[in-house]
Amino acid sequence: MQTLTVGLGDRSYPIHIGKGLLAHAELIQMHVPRGRVAIVTNTTVAPLYLEKLKRALQNVAISSVNVILPDGEEYKNSETLNLIYDALLKNRCERTTPLIALGGGVIGDMTGYAAATYLRGVPFIQIPTTLLAQVDSSVGGKTGINHPLGKNMIGAFYQPRVVLADTDTLDTLPDNELAAGIAEVIKYGLIRDLPFLEWLEKNMNKLLSRDTEALQYAIARSCQNKAEVVAADERESGERALLNLGHTFGHAIESGMGYGNWLHGEGVAAGTIMASDLSQRMGWISAQDVNRIRMLFERAKLPVVAPDLGPDKYLELMGLDKKVEGGKMRFVLLKKIGHAVVQADVPMELLKKTLQVCCAVTVPGLQSTQRPTLGGG
């Protein structure tokens, strides 16, 4: 087992990474003051891991209230959130009853937001079961739900007490969800860790084949990168915004296509290609750099073209992004591979060109057009 720390003073917390950690409830026991927790999971994860977690908790004299939600991004909304509140109230859960998120990013985000708001705040524990959640969404305290007009527009910064990343849970992860997690792993290399990106280029096949050592290294390296950024900028007033590389475009894809039709990591992958193309048009990276980035995502079996929602729809959806400031869209772009910046003054003609060339998937009901080669002038 490896243990990292997110350094936030008296709110610092550990990230435990390793095999078989679900059976080690003693790692979370100190955060359960009254011997009772509420476990929030979904219909996919519950049959796989809920009983295992419950048995481990019982071994250290902890009982549980179990909340099983429907599975999918399309359920990350206020109606589903109320199912958590209903269960907590019916079971008379108190301020000393921690909520445990057992699942992927959707479960983590919703459980965290429920914890932040139920009784004005109860303890929160993350047990992420997808690669994307283990490397990204379980760390850093971003919680929330979607709104029909925008992704993650309602939420709170609320840090967990501990994160338990059991790599054994990745054994049951579908291939497309494993790839979706790799999209967030690649992000860290692109924005701030060039040696890690080079390692990924050499070891992508090991990750896709679920090599235990490679996966644990990638998870730990990603979490270390995120922990450093969060410790420096918890509430995204500066450096933390760089973690959103590809997300402005990606969130527009997820929202425009209907939540659940594109996995978050798939939207991030296509969105990162769009951000890379725009970075080239700004004169910062080369066509060779764009191609290098695209090839890595292709090797990870991730989409490198976006759905053709039309430029106007993209602009409308991106205008609702959380990073909009002073009425201006702000994009995370690459000054060079391994160094990202937040840029507000993007010429509209360059942005529209990127929206034109990077969208090559026809959406029913929308007109398809010929597009020049990705990365072209």
C-alpha positions in Angstrom: 0.0 0.0 0.0 1.1 3.5 -0.8 -0.1 6.5 1.2 -0.1 10.1 0.0 -1.3 13.2 1.8 -3.4 16.1 0.6 -1.9 18.9 2.6 -4.6 21.3 3.8 -3.6 22.0 7.4 -6.0 20.6 10.0 -8.1 19.3 7.1 -5.3 17.3 5.5 -6.2 13.7 4.7 -4.6 10.5 3.4 -5.0 8.8 0.1 -4.4 5.0 0.5 -3.6 3.1 -2.8 -3.2 -0.6 -3.1 -4.7 -4.1 -3.6 -7.4 -5.5 -1.3 -7.9 -2.3 0.7 -11.7 -2.8 0.9 -11.1 -5.5 3.5 -9.1 -3.1 5.7 -11.8 -1.1 7.4 -9.3 -0.1 10.1 -8.0 2.5 7.6 -11.3 4.4 8.0 -12.2 3.3 11.5 -10.8 6.5 13.1 -13.1 8.6 11.1 -16.3 6.8 12.4 -16.8 8.2 15.9 -20.1 6.4 16.7 -19.8 3.1 15.0 -22.3 3.9 12.2 -21.9 5.0 8.6 -24.1 5.5 5.5 -22.8 3.8 2.4 -23.9 5.4 -0.9 -23.4 3.2 -4.0 -25.3 2.3 -7.2 -27.0 -0.7 -8.8 -23.8 -1.7 -10.7 -21.3 -1.5 -7.8 -23.5 -2.8 -5.0 -23.6 -6.4 -6.2 -19.8 -6.4 -6.6 -18.5 -4.7 -3.5 -21.2 -3.6 -1.0 -21.2 -6.9 1.0 -17.4 -7.0 1.1 -17.3 -3.5 2.5 -20.1 -4.2 5.0 -18.3 -7.3 6.3 -15.1 -5.4 6.8 -16.9 -2.7 8.7 -18.7 -5.2 10.8 -15.3 -6.7 11.8 -14.5 -3.4 13.4 -17.9 -3.0 15.0 -19.3 -0.5 12.4 -22.9 -0.8 11.2 -24.2 0.7 8.0 -27.2 2.3 6.4 -27.1 1.4 2.7 -28.3 3.7 -0.1 -28.3 2.2 -3.6 -28.9 4.6 -6.4 -29.5 4.1 -10.1 -26.3 4.0 -12.2 -25.4 6.6 -14.8 -24.4 10.3 -15.4 -28.0 11.0 -16.3 -29.0 10.4 -12.7 -26.6 12.9 -11.3 -29.3 15.4 -10.5 -31.4 16.9 -7.7 -34.0 14.1 -7.8 -31.4 11.4 -7.2 -29.7 13.6 -4.5 -33.0 13.7 -2.7 -33.0 9.9 -2.5 -29.8 10.2 -0.4 -31.4 12.7 1.9 -34.6 10.6 2.2 -32.5 7.6 3.4 -30.5 9.6 5.8 -33.5 11.2 7.4 -35.6 8.0 7.5 -32.7 6.2 9.3 -32.1 9.2 11.6 -28.5 9.7 10.6 -26.7 12.2 12.7 -23.9 14.7 12.3 -21.5 12.0 13.5 -22.6 9.6 10.8 -20.1 9.7 8.0 -21.2 9.1 4.4 -19.1 6.7 2.4 -19.1 7.0 -1.4 -18.6 3.5 -2.9 -18.4 3.9 -6.6 -17.2 6.1 -9.5 -17.2 9.8 -10.0 -20.9 10.3 -10.1 -21.4 8.5 -6.8 -18.4 10.4 -5.3 -19.7 13.8 -6.4 -23.3 13.3 -5.3 -22.3 11.7 -1.9 -19.9 14.5 -1.3 -22.5 17.1 -2.0 -25.0 15.3 0.2 -22.4 15.2 3.0 -21.7 18.9 2.6 -25.3 19.9 2.9 -27.0 17.2 5.1 -27.3 18.7 8.6 -25.0 21.5 7.3 -22.1 19.1 7.0 -21.3 15.5 8.0 -18.0 13.5 7.6 -17.3 12.1 4.1 -15.2 9.2 3.0 -14.2 8.3 -0.6 -13.9 4.7 -1.8 -13.5 5.1 -5.5 -14.1 2.0 -7.7 -13.2 3.4 -11.2 -9.9 4.5 -12.5 -11.2 8.0 -13.2 -12.4 8.4 -9.7 -9.2 7.0 -8.2 -6.9 9.4 -10.2 -9.1 12.5 -10.2 -12.6 13.0 -8.9 -12.2 11.4 -5.4 -9.3 13.8 -4.5 -9.7 17.5 -4.0 -13.2 18.0 -2.6 -15.2 19.0 -5.6 -18.7 17.8 -5.2 -22.0 18.4 -7.0 -24.7 17.6 -9.4 -25.6 18.4 -12.9 -28.2 20.9 -14.1 -30.0 20.5 -17.5 -28.2 23.7 -18.6 -24.7 22.7 -17.5 -22.5 20.0 -15.9 -21.5 20.3 -12.2 -23.1 23.7 -12.0 -24.5 23.1 -8.5 -22.1 21.9 -5.8 -19.6 22.7 -3.0 -16.0 22.3 -2.2 -16.0 19.7 0.6 -13.0 17.6 1.4 -13.2 13.9 2.4 -11.6 12.6 5.6 -9.8 9.8 3.7 -9.6 8.2 0.3 -9.3 4.5 -0.1 -8.3 3.5 -3.7 -8.5 -0.4 -3.9 -6.9 -1.3 -7.3 -8.7 -4.7 -7.2 -12.0 -2.9 -8.0 -10.5 -2.1 -11.5 -10.7 -5.8 -12.3 -14.4 -5.5 -13.0 -14.2 -2.2 -14.8 -15.4 -2.3 -18.4 -12.7 -1.5 -21.0 -14.3 1.8 -22.1 -14.4 3.0 -18.5 -10.8 2.1 -17.9 -9.9 4.1 -21.0 -12.0 7.0 -19.7 -9.9 7.1 -16.6 -6.7 7.1 -18.6 -7.9 10.4 -20.2 -7.5 12.1 -16.8 -4.2 10.4 -16.2 -2.8 11.8 -19.5 -4.0 15.2 -18.5 -1.5 15.4 -15.6 1.4 14.8 -18.0 0.2 17.4 -20.4 -0.4 20.2 -17.9 2.6 19.8 -15.5 4.5 16.5 -15.6 6.3 15.8 -18.9 8.3 12.9 -17.5 5.0 11.2 -16.5 3.7 11.8 -20.1 6.8 10.2 -21.5 6.3 7.2 -19.1 2.7 6.9 -20.3 3.9 6.8 -23.9 6.1 3.9 -23.1 3.6 2.1 -20.8 0.2 2.6 -22.3 -0.1 -1.0 -23.4 0.6 -2.1 -19.8 -2.2 0.1 -18.5 -4.7 -1.2 -21.0 -3.8 -4.8 -20.1 -4.4 -3.9 -16.4 -0.9 -4.5 -15.3 -1.1 -4.1 -11.5 2.3 -2.4 -11.0 1.7 0.0 -13.9 -1.8 0.9 -12.7 -0.7 1.5 -9.2 2.2 3.7 -10.4 -0.2 5.8 -12.7 -2.7 6.2 -9.9 -0.1 7.3 -7.3 1.6 9.7 -9.7 -1.7 11.2 -10.8 -2.9 11.6 -7.1 0.5 13.2 -6.2 0.1 15.7 -9.0 -3.5 16.5 -7.9 -2.6 16.6 -4.2 0.1 19.2 -4.9 -2.3 21.4 -6.9 -5.1 21.2 -4.4 -2.9 22.0 -1.5 -1.7 25.1 -3.4 -5.1 26.2 -4.6 -8.0 24.4 -2.9 -10.8 26.6 -4.3 -9.6 27.0 -7.9 -8.7 30.6 -7.8 -5.5 30.0 -9.8 -3.4 26.9 -10.5 -6.2 24.4 -9.9 -8.0 25.6 -12.9 -5.3 24.0 -15.0 -6.7 20.6 -14.0 -9.6 21.4 -16.4 -7.6 20.9 -19.6 -10.1 19.7 -22.1 -13.0 20.0 -19.7 -14.6 23.2 -21.2 -15.0 21.5 -24.5 -15.7 18.1 -22.8 -18.5 19.3 -20.6 -20.1 20.9 -23.6 -20.0 17.5 -25.4 -21.5 15.7 -22.4 -24.3 18.2 -22.0 -25.0 18.6 -25.7 -25.1 14.9 -26.3 -27.3 14.2 -23.2 -25.8 13.1 -20.0 -24.7 9.5 -20.1 -24.2 9.2 -23.8 -20.5 10.1 -23.6 -18.4 9.1 -20.6 -16.8 12.0 -18.8 -13.3 10.7 -19.8 -14.4 10.4 -23.4 -15.5 14.0 -23.4 -12.2 15.1 -21.8 -10.3 13.2 -24.5 -12.0 14.8 -27.4 -12.0 18.1 -25.5 -8.2 17.9 -25.0 -7.7 17.4 -28.7 -9.7 20.5 -29.3 -7.7 22.4 -26.6 -4.5 21.2 -28.3 -5.7 22.3 -31.7 -6.6 25.8 -30.3 -3.2 26.0 -28.6 -1.6 25.4 -32.0 -3.7 28.1 -33.6 -2.6 30.5 -30.8 1.0 29.8 -32.0 2.1 28.0 -28.9 2.5 24.3 -29.8 3.3 22.7 -33.2 1.3 20.5 -35.5 3.7 17.7 -34.4 2.8 18.3 -30.8 -0.9 18.1 -31.6 -0.3 14.8 -33.5 1.7 13.5 -30.6 -1.1 14.2 -28.2 -3.7 12.7 -30.6 -1.7 9.5 -31.0 -1.5 9.0 -27.3 -5.3 9.3 -26.9 -5.8 7.0 -29.9 -3.5 4.4 -28.3 -5.7 4.6 -25.1 -8.7 3.8 -27.3 -10.3 7.2 -26.7 -12.2 9.4 -29.1 -10.1 12.1 -30.8 -13.0 13.8 -32.7 -16.0 15.5 -31.1 -19.7 15.3 -32.0 -20.9 17.9 -34.4 -23.2 19.9 -32.3 -22.6 23.0 -34.4 -20.4 26.0 -33.4 -23.3 28.0 -32.1 -24.4 25.2 -29.7 -20.8 24.7 -28.5 -20.5 28.4 -27.8 -23.8 28.4 -26.0 -22.8 25.5 -23.8 -19.3 26.7 -23.1 -20.7 30.1 -22.1 -22.3 28.3 -19.1 -18.9 26.8 -18.0 -17.9 27.5 -14.4 -14.7 29.1 -15.6 -16.5 31.9 -17.4 -15.3 35.2 -15.7 -16.5 38.7 -16.5 -18.6 37.3 -19.4 -15.5 35.8 -21.0 -14.9 32.1 -21.7 -11.6 30.9 -20.2 -9.8 28.0 -21.7 -7.0 25.8 -20.4 -4.4 25.7 -23.2 -0.9 24.4 -23.7 2.0 26.8 -23.9 4.0 23.6 -24.5 3.6 20.0 -23.7 4.0 19.8 -19.9 3.0 23.4 -19.3 -0.6 24.7 -19.3 -2.1 28.1 -18.9 -5.6 29.6 -18.5 -6.4 31.9 -21.4 -9.4 34.3 -21.6 -8.6 36.3 -24.7 -9.0 33.7 -27.4 -9.8 35.2 -30.8 -13.3 34.1 -31.8 -12.2 33.2 -35.3 -9.6 30.8 -34.0 -12.1 29.2 -31.6 -14.6 28.7 -34.4 -12.0 27.2 -36.6 -11.2 24.7 -33.9 -14.9 23.9 -33.5 -15.1 23.3 -37.2 -12.1 21.0 -37.7 -12.3 19.0 -34.5 -15.9 17.9 -34.9 -16.2 15.0 -37.3 -19.0 12.9 -35.9 -22.4 13.5 -37.4 -25.2 14.0 -34.9 -28.7 13.0 -36.1 -30.7 16.0 -37.1 -27.6 18.2 -37.6 -26.1 18.9 -41.0 -22.6 17.4 -41.7 -20.0 19.5 -43.5 -16.6 18.8 -45.0 -13.7 19.6 -42.6 -10.0 20.2 -43.2 -7.5 17.9 -41.5 -7.2 18.2 -37.7 -4.4 20.5 -36.7 -4.4 22.2 -40.1 -4.4 25.9 -40.6 
